[in-house]
Structures are given as structure tokens and as C-alpha cells.
Amino acid sequence: TVNRQDPRNNNSMLDGANNNDDVIGQRAGTQARTAIESVQEFQVITNQLDAEFGRTTGAVINAVTKQGTNTFRGSAFGFFQDASLTQRDFFAERNDLEKPDTAQQQFGGTIGGPIVRDRAHFFFSHERVRIDEGITVNVPARPEFNTTTTEETRVWNTVLRGDHQITNNHTWGV
């Protein structure tokens, strides 16, 4: 919530372009799920919005993606959590149910560099998210239906960006 406005009054952008979920609305967040490692900066504007941001009375949140340079650069990352780092939730403990097999993995990397020195550059980012979330079903009136299970979420986030500098003052990107 920004400026005492409902979250649907915020405007999510990616590299200056509209990135709102037009089916569900801005309340649902961005439409393109950008890999975290591909974001160079976040810009948040909350007051005195220019006319270019006419669709919002809340905040403008712009994620700016990284771009290639004249030097090849890259990164790799990984975050891992398995069931040994979690415990049964309250209802699984209370109903003496088995602990679900939970896990969370997020890993990937980036690479960027020149296509033509000082003129054209590329940037590529790839991210994998795997979440096995433990779910406890608790039906007090029908305890025979109490159980634990795992809900799987699998996501691929990929960003490919190309930039071309036509002159010192003019560039375009895809």
C-alpha cells in the first residue's frame, strides 16, 4: 500500500514497460516473473508522478534488468533447504501425523558480454525454483480425513537481453 491507495493502484514495470497482470490486476503483482539475479536495480516513485505514469495513483515500481558490457561477466547462485531444517506444523504435531517431505531449491546463473565491442552487448539469466511445501489437512469433525501432503511448485525464470548503441546518444534494446 502506497499513498494510502489500494495495491491495484500501483504500476509494476520492467525496464520502463508495463508489467501488470491485466487479467487479475496490479494487486496480483507483475506479469513477467523476473529472475532475481537479472535485476540491476529497483526504482520506486511514490509522489509527484509525471504524466507518463498516468495509470497510477499509488507507486511506480520499475525493475531495471542488467545488461552486457565490454567484459564477459557472470554469476552463479544456489539456495537450498531440505526437510531436516523444518519441523511438523502445529496441526500435524497435534494430530500425530507424519511430517511431509519439504524442500526448497533456487539456483541459476547469469552471463553477459560484448557482441560487438562498444556497440552491441548481450545478457542472459536463468533461474530454477523448486518448492515442495508441506500441507496439513485438518478436519476436526472428521479426523479420519486428517493427513499431510506436499504441494509442488516448479518455475523457470529466463531473461535474454540484447542492447545496441547506434550512436553515442541513441541505443535500443530487445
N, C-alpha and C positions, 0 to 999 in steps of 0.2 A: 504494500500500500504506500503510495507516494502522494503528497499534497492532499491528503485526506480523500483520495479518489479510490474507487474500486479498482482492483488489479486489471480488469478488462480495459481500463483507460490508459494502460501503459503500452508502449510501442517497442517491440523487440525487433532489432535489426542485425544483419550480418554484413559486414563491410559496407554499411550505408544503405543496404537494400532491405525492403520489407521482409521480415521473417516471422510473421504472426501466423498462428494456426487459424485460418479464416473459417474453418468449419465450426470449431469449438469456441474460438475467440481467444483474445490475448490472455485470458485467465489461465488457459492451458499451457502457456509458455511458448517457446519457439517451435517453429515447424521443423526446420533442419536441426538435428542434434549434432552439434559441432564437437569434434574430438577436443578434449581439454588441452592437450599438448599443442594443438594448432592455433590456439588463441594467443595473440601477442599482447592485446590489452582490451579492457572493457572501458567504454565511455558511458557515463551516466549523466544525463541532463535532467534537472528537476524543476527549474524555473526559467521564466523568460524565454520560452521556446520560439524559435524562428518559424516563419511561415512554412518552411519545408517539412516541419513536423506537425502539420495541421490535423492529423488524425488522433492526437493525444492531448489529454489534459493532466495526465499523471506524469510518468517519467519516460524518457527515451533511453533505452539500453542498447548500445551498439557494441557487438563483439567484432574486433578487428583481427583478421587472421594474419599469421606470419607470412612472409614472402621470401623468396630466394634472394641470395646475394651473389657477389662475385667469388665467394669462397664456398666450397661444399661443406655443409654442416648438417648434423643430425643428432638425434637423441633416441634413447630407448628407456622405457619405464615399465614397472610392474608393481601391482599391489595385490597381495594375496591374503586370504583369511579362510581358514577351514573350521570344521565343526569342533575341533579341540579348543577353539578360542571362544566358544559360545556355550551357554547352558540352557537347560529346558526353561521355557517361559512359565509364568505363574500357573496357567490352567493345565499345562502338561504335567507340571510337578504335582499340582493338587489332585488331578485325576489319575496319577501314576501311569502316564502314557509315555511311550518311547520318544526319545529326543530325535527330531528329524535331522537328516544329514544335510547340514547347511554349508555353504561355501560362497565366497565372493572372490572373483578374479577380474582385474582390469589391467590390461597390458597393451603395449603397442610401441610405436616409434614414429620418427619424422626424418625426412631428408630434404634438403633444398640446395640449390646451387645455380650456376650460370648455364644458360643455353648458348647465348652469345654474350661475351663479356661486355659489361656496361650497357647492354641493350635489352636482353631478354633473360628472364630467370624463371625457375620453377620451384614449387614447394609441394611436398606430398606428406600427408599424415594418415596413419592408420591406427585404429584403436578397437580392441575387442573387450566387451563387457559380458561377463557370465555371472549370474546371481542365482543361487539356489537358496530361496528363502523358506524358512521353516514356518508352516502354518498349523495352528492348533484349532480344531473344530470342537467347540464346547456347547453341548445342548443339555442344559440342566434337567429338562423334563424327560429327555430320552438319552440317558447316559450310554446306552449301547451304541449310539452314533458318534460318541466322542472318539476322536482319532487325531493323529498328526500326519502331515504330508509335506511335500516340498513343492513349491511353485518355481518353475524355471523361467528365467529371463535371459535371452541371448540377443546381443546387439553388436552390430558392426558400424563404426563411425569412420568415414573416409573423407578426406579433403584433398583435392588436387587443384592447385592454383598456378596460373601462368601469368606473368607480367611482361609487358613490352614497353620500352621507353622509346617513343618515336623521336622526340626532341628533348632538350633539357627541360622544357616546360610542359610536355604532353606525354602522358602514359595511358595505357589501357590494360585491362586485365580480364581474365576469364577464370 
